[in-house]
Amino acid sequence: MLAVKIDYRQGRVFLGLVQFLIKYCLKNGYDIALISGTVRQLKLYGQMGFQPFAMLTGAIEASYQPMYLTKETFEASIAGRLLRPPTAFLPGPVSISDEVRAAFDKDPYSHRSAFFKDKMDHVKEQLCRLVDCRYTQVLLGTGTLANDLVAAQLSLETGRGVILTNGEFGSRLVEQAQRAGLDFDVLDKEWGLPFSHEEIAACITDETAWIWAVHSETSTGMLNKLNILKAVAQEHQLKLCLDCISSIGAVDLDLSGVFLATGVSGKALKSYTGLSFVFHHHKVAPSPLLPTYLDLGTYAEKESIPFSQSSNLVEALLTAINSVTQERLAKIAAIHQSIRQKLSKYGFQLITAEENSSPIIVTVPLPKTTPSSTVGELLYCNGYLLHYESEYLRQQNWIQIACIEDYSKEQIEKMAYLFHQAYKSWCQAPKIMVQ
């Protein structure tokens, strides 16, 4: 049953309530809603998308029309047409520009054609220019594939390694290294805390040959200092490997002096997911010791076209790279700063200190008594998508707000306000104890 205080009984309140309820139902997998609608409000129900079926029920003086609502009938209704799509503060999937969509929608052509080779060469040149690197290989696959190629290359090196982990994606590097049978030590810090030069140097032994770390640790919002990593590697003559999946396209990235680094076509580059890259400065030969699909030398020998490639993804990526400018990087940083300030104003604590934060994302820890999933779902039903559904975020009870889209000042302010309201309403709501 629904009751609205008499002072608020007007169409906009009911419209908002129905829109909220429909978002909730869709998120939870419901595909139909049934009501008994009073005949006095059939026009209003019709504007919501409800369709009549069967016969009237109830008494003559209080008749009700059975009605149903589906996603299709709602979207075709006045209420559905008025409902704006949610504003997504997510690290992915990202919004795709009209120019990138148009590039992707071109008719596909053979990856064995001379035209495709020219396109691939152009993509690689642009990627290398973007990060100041001599070579890159483009793979048909996700960032996990690219990091597996790095692990495979490190398996050919002599000596031990050190893997730095202060978040979920550093932990994933450890798992990939274990699966590749690498010999390494781990510098494991509390999530969200930075590495110092002294801490890293203390892990180096005479046997250490390489370091592997995540540059932008998305799980916490930490930007591990590239200058520190480079300095330690140079001082101890180590080969530095980096996961730059979340930093490429979001920050100025200088990979000079880096042995191997990885990136992807999605996230801050804002193209379609499906391509990944391995950057390197040295020439790489194929190795018979590695699986063909994980052999960086095979990609280098075949100029990134050893196997099938997607002309659509390559066309889209080339268009997306051209939109990465200093102005765009500055805007991402400004949006990140604005979101941090708004959340701090409402009293939220943030995981990373400002001087160590990555501009791609902000991470907010919530008390264990306030489920992050509940707050996230309230924001979703109010038209804002925040990042809270990943398993590692649920375990930590954290919510994240990504900063890589072109948000307006009003969108940022409204999101922060609703975030605070959702958090406060849960904290103030009476809780039922079940014994």
LOKE-948364 format. One record per residue (C-alpha): x, y, z. Coordinates in Angstrom, 3 decimals. Last residue first. Layout:
N
<<X,Y,Z>>,
...
***
This chain:
435
<<16.989,-13.064,17.677>>,
<<16.070,-10.612,14.911>>,
<<16.909,-6.959,15.626>>,
<<15.032,-4.484,13.467>>,
<<17.009,-1.351,12.619>>,
<<15.469,2.147,12.743>>,
<<16.746,4.369,9.902>>,
<<19.203,7.095,10.941>>,
<<22.346,5.450,9.557>>,
<<20.524,4.393,6.391>>,
<<19.125,7.889,5.815>>,
<<22.556,9.443,6.441>>,
<<24.326,7.288,3.856>>,
<<21.629,7.870,1.247>>,
<<21.623,11.616,1.976>>,
<<25.423,11.850,1.781>>,
<<25.525,10.004,-1.536>>,
<<22.614,12.149,-2.727>>,
<<24.580,15.324,-1.985>>,
<<27.778,13.991,-3.587>>,
<<25.890,12.945,-6.726>>,
<<24.040,16.268,-6.959>>,
<<27.256,18.285,-6.575>>,
<<29.115,16.227,-9.166>>,
<<26.243,16.404,-11.647>>,
<<25.893,20.174,-11.144>>,
<<29.604,20.794,-11.734>>,
<<29.344,18.878,-15.003>>,
<<30.894,15.480,-15.550>>,
<<33.032,14.683,-18.614>>,
<<33.865,11.095,-17.708>>,
<<37.138,9.911,-16.150>>,
<<36.421,10.620,-12.480>>,
<<35.332,7.295,-11.012>>,
<<33.486,7.188,-7.693>>,
<<34.188,4.184,-5.477>>,
<<32.307,2.602,-2.584>>,
<<33.994,0.489,0.091>>,
<<32.725,-2.250,2.408>>,
<<36.144,-3.986,2.249>>,
<<34.650,-7.329,1.219>>,
<<32.106,-5.607,-0.996>>,
<<34.880,-3.670,-2.729>>,
<<36.910,-6.852,-3.340>>,
<<33.845,-8.580,-4.786>>,
<<33.094,-5.850,-7.288>>,
<<29.593,-4.402,-6.814>>,
<<30.455,-0.993,-5.354>>,
<<31.245,1.404,-8.219>>,
<<28.717,4.237,-8.345>>,
<<25.796,4.610,-10.720>>,
<<23.611,7.661,-10.118>>,
<<19.910,7.941,-11.027>>,
<<18.162,7.915,-7.647>>,
<<17.625,4.147,-7.801>>,
<<21.347,3.767,-8.395>>,
<<22.181,5.956,-5.388>>,
<<19.965,3.801,-3.183>>,
<<21.639,0.709,-4.641>>,
<<25.076,2.052,-3.772>>,
<<24.033,2.834,-0.197>>,
<<22.693,-0.699,0.210>>,
<<25.771,-2.274,-1.404>>,
<<28.096,-0.243,0.821>>,
<<26.463,-1.787,3.879>>,
<<26.398,0.678,6.796>>,
<<27.209,-1.065,10.089>>,
<<30.657,-1.998,8.758>>,
<<31.403,1.719,8.537>>,
<<31.936,3.007,4.985>>,
<<35.239,3.445,3.158>>,
<<35.206,5.923,0.246>>,
<<37.492,5.410,-2.763>>,
<<38.020,8.146,-5.376>>,
<<38.946,7.291,-8.985>>,
<<40.945,8.243,-12.102>>,
<<42.933,11.088,-10.585>>,
<<45.160,8.649,-8.667>>,
<<45.785,9.724,-5.097>>,
<<49.149,9.854,-3.369>>,
<<49.295,13.604,-2.582>>,
<<45.573,13.642,-1.758>>,
<<45.823,10.934,0.880>>,
<<44.189,7.669,-0.087>>,
<<41.231,5.884,1.478>>,
<<38.880,8.840,1.801>>,
<<36.934,9.895,4.911>>,
<<33.462,11.303,4.345>>,
<<32.434,14.362,6.344>>,
<<30.052,16.003,3.885>>,
<<32.682,18.588,2.972>>,
<<35.165,15.754,2.399>>,
<<32.837,14.308,-0.232>>,
<<32.573,17.628,-2.064>>,
<<36.331,18.262,-1.907>>,
<<37.272,14.815,-3.187>>,
<<34.750,15.132,-6.029>>,
<<36.155,18.529,-7.036>>,
<<39.753,17.278,-7.016>>,
<<38.871,14.308,-9.221>>,
<<36.966,16.568,-11.610>>,
<<39.977,18.881,-11.815>>,
<<42.396,15.995,-12.459>>,
<<40.160,14.628,-15.226>>,
<<39.955,18.127,-16.715>>,
<<43.733,18.511,-16.693>>,
<<44.137,15.206,-18.525>>,
<<41.591,16.391,-21.106>>,
<<43.389,19.670,-21.660>>,
<<46.708,17.850,-22.018>>,
<<45.168,15.858,-24.845>>,
<<43.902,12.308,-25.320>>,
<<41.320,12.693,-28.117>>,
<<43.645,11.242,-30.791>>,
<<43.864,8.008,-28.838>>,
<<40.111,7.483,-29.194>>,
<<40.150,7.617,-33.005>>,
<<42.945,5.042,-33.205>>,
<<41.149,2.861,-30.673>>,
<<37.926,2.823,-32.698>>,
<<39.713,1.852,-35.914>>,
<<41.633,-0.901,-34.097>>,
<<38.489,-2.273,-32.469>>,
<<36.661,-2.398,-35.813>>,
<<39.658,-3.936,-37.632>>,
<<39.579,-6.810,-35.165>>,
<<42.694,-8.989,-35.113>>,
<<43.243,-12.637,-36.006>>,
<<46.698,-13.996,-35.214>>,
<<50.335,-12.906,-35.554>>,
<<49.298,-9.314,-36.274>>,
<<51.202,-7.241,-33.700>>,
<<54.143,-6.621,-36.085>>,
<<54.591,-10.373,-36.789>>,
<<58.034,-10.534,-35.162>>,
<<56.894,-8.327,-32.275>>,
<<53.803,-10.437,-31.618>>,
<<55.870,-13.625,-31.674>>,
<<58.415,-12.019,-29.371>>,
<<55.715,-11.208,-26.835>>,
<<54.953,-14.915,-26.503>>,
<<51.733,-15.515,-24.594>>,
<<49.631,-16.704,-27.558>>,
<<52.453,-18.956,-28.743>>,
<<52.908,-20.666,-25.395>>,
<<56.468,-19.938,-24.224>>,
<<59.688,-21.981,-24.327>>,
<<60.049,-21.692,-28.114>>,
<<60.806,-17.975,-27.595>>,
<<60.186,-15.300,-30.225>>,
<<62.671,-12.410,-30.222>>,
<<62.141,-9.116,-28.398>>,
<<63.784,-5.808,-29.295>>,
<<64.179,-3.476,-26.335>>,
<<62.103,-0.443,-25.395>>,
<<58.890,-2.212,-24.350>>,
<<55.144,-1.577,-24.139>>,
<<52.587,-4.397,-23.932>>,
<<49.110,-3.492,-25.125>>,
<<45.475,-4.506,-24.705>>,
<<42.497,-4.625,-27.037>>,
<<38.950,-5.757,-26.258>>,
<<37.170,-3.002,-24.332>>,
<<35.841,-0.261,-26.566>>,
<<37.506,3.141,-26.515>>,
<<37.677,5.610,-23.681>>,
<<41.479,5.842,-23.287>>,
<<40.693,6.268,-19.579>>,
<<39.065,2.837,-19.187>>,
<<39.038,0.833,-22.438>>,
<<41.842,0.238,-24.950>>,
<<44.145,-1.385,-22.412>>,
<<47.640,-0.892,-20.979>>,
<<50.731,-2.858,-19.973>>,
<<54.360,-2.042,-19.218>>,
<<57.707,-3.782,-19.771>>,
<<61.306,-2.654,-19.163>>,
<<60.643,0.909,-17.990>>,
<<63.456,3.443,-18.426>>,
<<61.301,5.764,-20.495>>,
<<57.696,4.949,-19.707>>,
<<56.582,8.552,-19.224>>,
<<52.867,8.764,-18.453>>,
<<51.011,12.042,-18.042>>,
<<47.804,10.942,-16.354>>,
<<44.399,9.562,-17.356>>,
<<45.030,8.171,-20.858>>,
<<47.223,5.360,-19.548>>,
<<46.747,5.246,-15.770>>,
<<44.244,2.433,-15.305>>,
<<46.019,-0.296,-17.287>>,
<<49.494,0.948,-16.398>>,
<<50.658,-2.367,-14.878>>,
<<54.386,-1.765,-14.662>>,
<<57.629,-3.722,-15.094>>,
<<61.015,-2.369,-13.969>>,
<<64.166,-4.306,-14.849>>,
<<66.702,-3.805,-12.066>>,
<<70.142,-2.142,-12.106>>,
<<70.003,-1.408,-8.357>>,
<<70.075,2.397,-8.568>>,
<<68.061,2.456,-11.793>>,
<<65.278,0.247,-10.484>>,
<<65.073,2.193,-7.224>>,
<<64.901,5.504,-9.093>>,
<<62.300,4.269,-11.566>>,
<<60.004,3.052,-8.808>>,
<<60.384,6.310,-6.895>>,
<<59.682,8.419,-10.007>>,
<<56.627,6.308,-10.819>>,
<<55.001,7.044,-7.472>>,
<<52.151,4.611,-6.864>>,
<<48.872,6.346,-7.654>>,
<<46.380,5.030,-5.103>>,
<<42.626,5.121,-5.752>>,
<<42.076,2.034,-3.608>>,
<<40.991,-0.698,-6.030>>,
<<42.227,1.315,-9.003>>,
<<45.917,0.948,-8.135>>,
<<47.412,3.335,-10.707>>,
<<51.007,2.242,-11.335>>,
<<50.726,-1.428,-10.437>>,
<<54.075,-3.032,-9.665>>,
<<56.696,-5.486,-10.943>>,
<<60.373,-5.275,-9.975>>,
<<63.217,-7.201,-11.649>>,
<<66.608,-8.851,-11.163>>,
<<66.890,-9.460,-7.424>>,
<<69.537,-12.065,-6.550>>,
<<71.904,-9.637,-4.788>>,
<<68.966,-8.568,-2.653>>,
<<66.363,-5.813,-2.929>>,
<<63.594,-5.772,-0.341>>,
<<65.129,-2.884,1.631>>,
<<65.180,-0.783,-1.552>>,
<<61.387,-0.966,-1.738>>,
<<60.907,0.189,1.835>>,
<<63.527,2.953,1.515>>,
<<61.975,4.460,-1.621>>,
<<58.631,4.596,0.123>>,
<<55.540,2.645,-0.910>>,
<<52.159,4.291,-0.440>>,
<<49.294,3.102,1.824>>,
<<45.856,2.440,0.322>>,
<<45.717,-1.281,1.018>>,
<<48.135,-2.240,3.765>>,
<<51.520,-3.104,2.339>>,
<<52.866,-6.310,0.787>>,
<<56.400,-6.302,-0.589>>,
<<56.426,-9.730,-2.222>>,
<<59.413,-11.885,-3.141>>,
<<59.912,-13.653,-6.463>>,
<<60.653,-16.823,-8.450>>,
<<58.154,-17.045,-11.296>>,
<<56.118,-20.180,-11.970>>,
<<53.758,-18.467,-14.420>>,
<<50.803,-19.267,-12.140>>,
<<52.669,-17.667,-9.243>>,
<<53.355,-14.537,-11.281>>,
<<49.692,-14.287,-12.222>>,
<<48.672,-14.594,-8.575>>,
<<51.175,-11.944,-7.472>>,
<<49.992,-9.628,-10.247>>,
<<46.442,-10.151,-8.973>>,
<<47.515,-9.028,-5.516>>,
<<48.834,-5.804,-7.045>>,
<<45.411,-5.416,-8.612>>,
<<43.600,-5.750,-5.304>>,
<<45.673,-3.200,-3.418>>,
<<49.035,-2.370,-1.849>>,
<<51.161,-4.925,-3.693>>,
<<54.743,-4.638,-4.882>>,
<<56.241,-7.644,-6.666>>,
<<59.958,-8.301,-6.236>>,
<<61.842,-10.535,-8.663>>,
<<64.400,-13.290,-8.534>>,
<<67.277,-13.994,-10.897>>,
<<67.413,-15.043,-14.538>>,
<<64.836,-13.820,-17.041>>,
<<62.807,-16.085,-19.334>>,
<<59.964,-16.354,-16.807>>,
<<59.855,-12.548,-16.886>>,
<<58.627,-12.712,-20.478>>,
<<55.770,-15.027,-19.488>>,
<<54.798,-12.772,-16.596>>,
<<54.703,-9.793,-18.970>>,
<<52.562,-11.795,-21.393>>,
<<50.224,-12.679,-18.527>>,
<<49.972,-8.964,-17.769>>,
<<48.781,-8.315,-21.336>>,
<<46.265,-11.155,-21.128>>,
<<44.876,-9.793,-17.859>>,
<<44.585,-6.389,-19.525>>,
<<42.018,-7.788,-21.924>>,
<<42.350,-9.477,-25.304>>,
<<43.331,-9.017,-28.946>>,
<<46.879,-7.845,-28.368>>,
<<48.726,-4.724,-29.569>>,
<<52.509,-4.735,-29.247>>,
<<54.368,-1.568,-28.296>>,
<<57.807,-0.259,-29.108>>,
<<59.975,2.798,-28.398>>,
<<58.128,4.323,-25.455>>,
<<57.307,7.922,-24.600>>,
<<53.792,7.230,-23.234>>,
<<51.551,8.942,-25.803>>,
<<54.094,8.739,-28.596>>,
<<54.264,4.962,-28.186>>,
<<50.467,4.719,-28.382>>,
<<50.347,6.935,-31.477>>,
<<53.016,4.920,-33.272>>,
<<51.284,1.670,-32.361>>,
<<47.942,2.895,-33.706>>,
<<49.596,4.074,-36.935>>,
<<51.301,0.729,-37.461>>,
<<47.979,-1.035,-36.884>>,
<<46.285,1.181,-39.451>>,
<<49.027,0.576,-42.028>>,
<<48.798,-3.162,-41.402>>,
<<45.030,-3.026,-41.878>>,
<<45.425,-1.342,-45.284>>,
<<48.020,-3.914,-46.335>>,
<<45.399,-6.610,-45.762>>,
<<45.870,-9.583,-43.444>>,
<<43.566,-8.167,-40.739>>,
<<40.828,-8.293,-43.343>>,
<<38.156,-5.600,-43.303>>,
<<35.238,-4.749,-41.079>>,
<<32.660,-2.223,-42.337>>,
<<32.898,0.924,-40.249>>,
<<30.868,0.898,-37.031>>,
<<33.931,1.170,-34.770>>,
<<34.957,4.479,-36.325>>,
<<31.413,5.849,-35.977>>,
<<31.304,4.776,-32.336>>,
<<34.665,6.467,-31.686>>,
<<33.397,9.721,-33.235>>,
<<30.075,9.557,-31.373>>,
<<31.961,9.247,-28.091>>,
<<31.858,6.046,-26.051>>,
<<30.924,6.231,-22.376>>,
<<33.145,4.072,-20.210>>,
<<32.531,0.481,-19.185>>,
<<34.206,0.967,-16.872>>,
<<35.714,3.043,-14.087>>,
<<32.157,3.989,-13.037>>,
<<30.586,7.320,-12.083>>,
<<27.604,6.591,-14.337>>,
<<24.796,9.136,-14.612>>,
<<21.596,7.149,-14.989>>,
<<19.506,7.524,-18.150>>,
<<16.832,10.217,-17.825>>,
<<13.279,9.192,-17.084>>,
<<10.880,11.458,-18.971>>,
<<10.365,8.909,-21.746>>,
<<9.591,6.229,-19.191>>,
<<7.087,8.408,-17.360>>,
<<5.305,9.262,-20.624>>,
<<5.125,5.578,-21.500>>,
<<7.076,3.554,-24.114>>,
<<9.854,2.749,-21.636>>,
<<7.262,1.595,-19.090>>,
<<5.490,-0.678,-21.568>>,
<<8.777,-2.311,-22.566>>,
<<10.077,-2.778,-19.018>>,
<<6.775,-4.381,-18.091>>,
<<3.713,-3.087,-16.231>>,
<<0.453,-4.903,-15.523>>,
<<-3.046,-3.791,-14.614>>,
<<-6.075,-5.231,-12.793>>,
<<-8.710,-2.454,-12.665>>,
<<-10.272,-1.633,-9.300>>,
<<-13.807,-0.597,-8.385>>,
<<-14.784,1.003,-5.082>>,
<<-18.470,2.058,-5.189>>,
<<-19.316,-0.833,-7.504>>,
<<-17.471,-3.272,-5.279>>,
<<-14.134,-4.877,-6.049>>,
<<-12.722,-6.179,-9.315>>,
<<-12.847,-4.930,-12.894>>,
<<-12.254,-7.490,-15.600>>,
<<-9.119,-8.892,-17.247>>,
<<-6.187,-6.721,-18.387>>,
<<-5.256,-3.054,-18.207>>,
<<-1.775,-1.773,-19.208>>,
<<0.472,0.235,-16.873>>,
<<2.972,2.499,-18.657>>,
<<3.266,5.227,-16.025>>,
<<1.064,7.563,-18.063>>,
<<-1.505,4.773,-18.122>>,
<<-1.497,4.681,-14.343>>,
<<-2.281,8.407,-14.267>>,
<<-5.130,8.012,-16.749>>,
<<-6.537,5.064,-14.775>>,
<<-6.639,7.132,-11.574>>,
<<-10.346,7.079,-10.566>>,
<<-10.586,3.460,-11.717>>,
<<-8.467,2.468,-8.740>>,
<<-5.571,0.339,-9.867>>,
<<-5.146,-3.266,-8.768>>,
<<-1.484,-3.733,-9.507>>,
<<0.880,-6.187,-11.221>>,
<<4.582,-5.726,-11.995>>,
<<6.550,-7.664,-14.629>>,
<<10.195,-8.453,-15.437>>,
<<11.858,-8.557,-12.020>>,
<<15.636,-8.989,-12.185>>,
<<16.778,-7.121,-9.097>>,
<<18.095,-4.113,-10.989>>,
<<14.854,-3.918,-12.973>>,
<<12.747,-3.931,-9.806>>,
<<14.799,-1.205,-8.117>>,
<<14.721,0.980,-11.212>>,
<<10.939,0.489,-11.382>>,
<<10.516,1.470,-7.731>>,
<<12.462,4.715,-8.173>>,
<<10.480,5.598,-11.313>>,
<<7.241,4.856,-9.461>>,
<<8.220,7.036,-6.520>>,
<<9.287,9.898,-8.768>>,
<<6.047,9.805,-10.744>>,
<<4.012,9.681,-7.534>>,
<<5.782,12.760,-6.213>>,
<<5.514,14.571,-9.545>>,
<<1.783,13.907,-9.854>>,
<<0.601,15.608,-6.694>>,
<<-0.155,14.517,-3.179>>,
<<2.590,16.257,-1.217>>,
<<0.477,18.258,1.250>>,
<<-1.774,15.222,1.743>>,
<<1.014,13.011,3.013>>,
<<1.518,10.107,0.618>>,
<<0.236,6.594,1.298>>,
<<1.122,3.529,-0.761>>,
<<0.000,0.000,0.000>>,
***
